Amino acid sequence: MGRLDDRVIIVTGGAQGIGKAYCEGLAGEGAKIVVADIDTAAADALVRSLTDAGHEAMSVVTDVSDIQQADNMAKVTIDRYGRIDGLINNAAVFQRPSMSRVPFDQVSVEEWDRLMAVNLRGTFLCARAVAPYMKEQGEGSIINISSGTVHFGAANVAHYVASKAGVIGFTRVLARELGPWNIRCNAIAPGLTISVEDPDEARLEGDRQRMQARSIKRSELPTDLVGTAIFLCSSDSAFMSGQTLAVDGGATMR
Ligand SMILES: NC(=O)c1ccc[n+]([C@@H]2O[C@H](COP(=O)([O-])OP(=O)(O)OC[C@H]3O[C@@H](n4cnc5c(N)ncnc54)[C@H](O)[C@@H]3O)[C@@H](O)[C@H]2O)c1
């Protein structure tokens, strides 16, 4: 028996990287997985590998920054599975697609707006899309993916850090507003995580430097984040809401 047997969980940006690890880990605990990603080929490949392994999964092509597509993601999930127990708002402009790393005054206004549209508005749109179904059920768990850069401070990614700080504020408001329906809302702040199979030298160097700041002196991998996601989706965290859990090897402490 899994801790998430028959729970229906949507993972945005679930096709690759850390999102894929969430999908695999949650499926391993018995959840039915909806992979909502802009990359159709990668999402379909993941669904095939999950179903081949005996899990229940489907993909829905979703650009989280688009109102209709976010609403459609929730509707298609209800049509197929009849309920939505969890939403992990993980999709972001981060490395797929990649963002610029430049001083704040060199970030183009267009890129600033695109990061806000995907990372922050997308989180809002997807929460808004699932909330009516969760209210009707009288339960649900929404998990918003922020970033350790908000607490750590990170130069040259002002647009990204601002969007992820917004995610934490939004999480707290959602927790207050949806709590009366027994819908919990929490955030995870991952540390720098090696989420591509072939990291370039710049990323490896960044990882070596970040390791010095950690209490646990090793690289962070996507699988390091999965246990926290399972916990927040499960009834083990039934009385927790509005929290931001840093999963970064003890780099930041609050
Ligand atoms: N990897 C890290 O070091 C790190 C650290 C802190 C926080 N995070 C956060 O964790 C999450 C996952 O990180 P990752 O490294 O796996 O990211 P990634 O860039 O490798 O993957 C992002 C996923 O989101 C999808 N996506 C992009 N735009 C989308 C859109 N508009 N609609 C739907 N899907 C879209 C991509 O296709 C991809 O599958 C992100 O929110 C990221 O900001 C990552």
Ligand as a Chemical Component Dictionary entry (heavy atoms), coordinates in Angstrom:
data_LIG
# 
_chem_comp.id                   LIG 
_chem_comp.type                 NON-POLYMER 
_chem_comp.pdbx_formal_charge   0 
_chem_comp.three_letter_code    LIG 
# 
loop_
_chem_comp_atom.comp_id 
_chem_comp_atom.atom_id 
_chem_comp_atom.alt_atom_id 
_chem_comp_atom.type_symbol 
_chem_comp_atom.charge 
_chem_comp_atom.model_Cartn_x 
_chem_comp_atom.model_Cartn_y 
_chem_comp_atom.model_Cartn_z 
_chem_comp_atom.pdbx_ordinal 
LIG N1  N1  N 0  17.246 23.045 -10.543 1  
LIG C1  C1  C 0  17.474 23.945 -9.588  2  
LIG O1  O1  O 0  18.622 24.253 -9.229  3  
LIG C2  C2  C 0  16.313 24.628 -8.889  4  
LIG C3  C3  C 0  16.552 25.322 -7.697  5  
LIG C4  C4  C 0  15.496 25.969 -7.067  6  
LIG C5  C5  C 0  14.216 25.902 -7.601  7  
LIG N2  N2  N 1  14.019 25.221 -8.770  8  
LIG C6  C6  C 0  12.664 25.195 -9.310  9  
LIG O2  O2  O 0  12.240 23.857 -9.403  10 
LIG C7  C7  C 0  11.405 23.694 -10.556 11 
LIG C8  C8  C 0  11.968 22.629 -11.472 12 
LIG O3  O3  O 0  13.326 22.910 -11.749 13 
LIG P1  P1  P 0  14.097 22.169 -12.943 14 
LIG O4  O4  O 0  15.537 22.409 -12.708 15 
LIG O5  O5  O -1 13.602 20.772 -13.102 16 
LIG O6  O6  O 0  13.586 23.084 -14.171 17 
LIG P2  P2  P 0  13.716 22.824 -15.736 18 
LIG O7  O7  O 0  13.866 24.183 -16.349 19 
LIG O8  O8  O 0  14.775 21.821 -16.008 20 
LIG O9  O9  O 0  12.306 22.181 -16.132 21 
LIG C9  C9  C 0  11.163 22.974 -16.217 22 
LIG C10 C10 C 0  10.016 22.156 -16.759 23 
LIG O10 O10 O 0  8.912  23.056 -16.928 24 
LIG C11 C11 C 0  8.422  22.966 -18.253 25 
LIG N3  N3  N 0  7.890  24.282 -18.644 26 
LIG C12 C12 C 0  8.575  25.398 -18.966 27 
LIG N4  N4  N 0  7.734  26.402 -19.262 28 
LIG C13 C13 C 0  6.472  25.897 -19.127 29 
LIG C14 C14 C 0  5.169  26.439 -19.307 30 
LIG N5  N5  N 0  4.995  27.711 -19.703 31 
LIG N6  N6  N 0  4.098  25.656 -19.063 32 
LIG C15 C15 C 0  4.258  24.364 -18.669 33 
LIG N7  N7  N 0  5.472  23.785 -18.516 34 
LIG C16 C16 C 0  6.561  24.551 -18.735 35 
LIG C17 C17 C 0  9.624  22.536 -19.095 36 
LIG O11 O11 O 0  9.204  21.941 -20.332 37 
LIG C18 C18 C 0  10.302 21.559 -18.147 38 
LIG O12 O12 O 0  9.760  20.264 -18.254 39 
LIG C19 C19 C 0  11.289 25.077 -11.199 40 
LIG O13 O13 O 0  10.170 25.749 -10.678 41 
LIG C20 C20 C 0  12.567 25.762 -10.719 42 
LIG O14 O14 O 0  12.445 27.163 -10.714 43 
LIG C21 C21 C 0  15.032 24.581 -9.427  44 
# 
loop_
_chem_comp_bond.comp_id 
_chem_comp_bond.atom_id_1 
_chem_comp_bond.atom_id_2 
_chem_comp_bond.value_order 
_chem_comp_bond.pdbx_ordinal 
LIG N1  C1  SING 1  
LIG C1  O1  DOUB 2  
LIG C1  C2  SING 3  
LIG C2  C3  SING 4  
LIG C2  C21 DOUB 5  
LIG C3  C4  DOUB 6  
LIG C4  C5  SING 7  
LIG C5  N2  DOUB 8  
LIG N2  C6  SING 9  
LIG N2  C21 SING 10 
LIG C6  O2  SING 11 
LIG C6  C20 SING 12 
LIG O2  C7  SING 13 
LIG C7  C8  SING 14 
LIG C7  C19 SING 15 
LIG C8  O3  SING 16 
LIG O3  P1  SING 17 
LIG P1  O4  DOUB 18 
LIG P1  O5  SING 19 
LIG P1  O6  SING 20 
LIG O6  P2  SING 21 
LIG P2  O7  DOUB 22 
LIG P2  O8  SING 23 
LIG P2  O9  SING 24 
LIG O9  C9  SING 25 
LIG C9  C10 SING 26 
LIG C10 O10 SING 27 
LIG C10 C18 SING 28 
LIG O10 C11 SING 29 
LIG C11 N3  SING 30 
LIG C11 C17 SING 31 
LIG N3  C12 SING 32 
LIG N3  C16 SING 33 
LIG C12 N4  DOUB 34 
LIG N4  C13 SING 35 
LIG C13 C14 SING 36 
LIG C13 C16 DOUB 37 
LIG C14 N5  SING 38 
LIG C14 N6  DOUB 39 
LIG N6  C15 SING 40 
LIG C15 N7  DOUB 41 
LIG N7  C16 SING 42 
LIG C17 O11 SING 43 
LIG C17 C18 SING 44 
LIG C18 O12 SING 45 
LIG C19 O13 SING 46 
LIG C19 C20 SING 47 
LIG C20 O14 SING 48 
# 
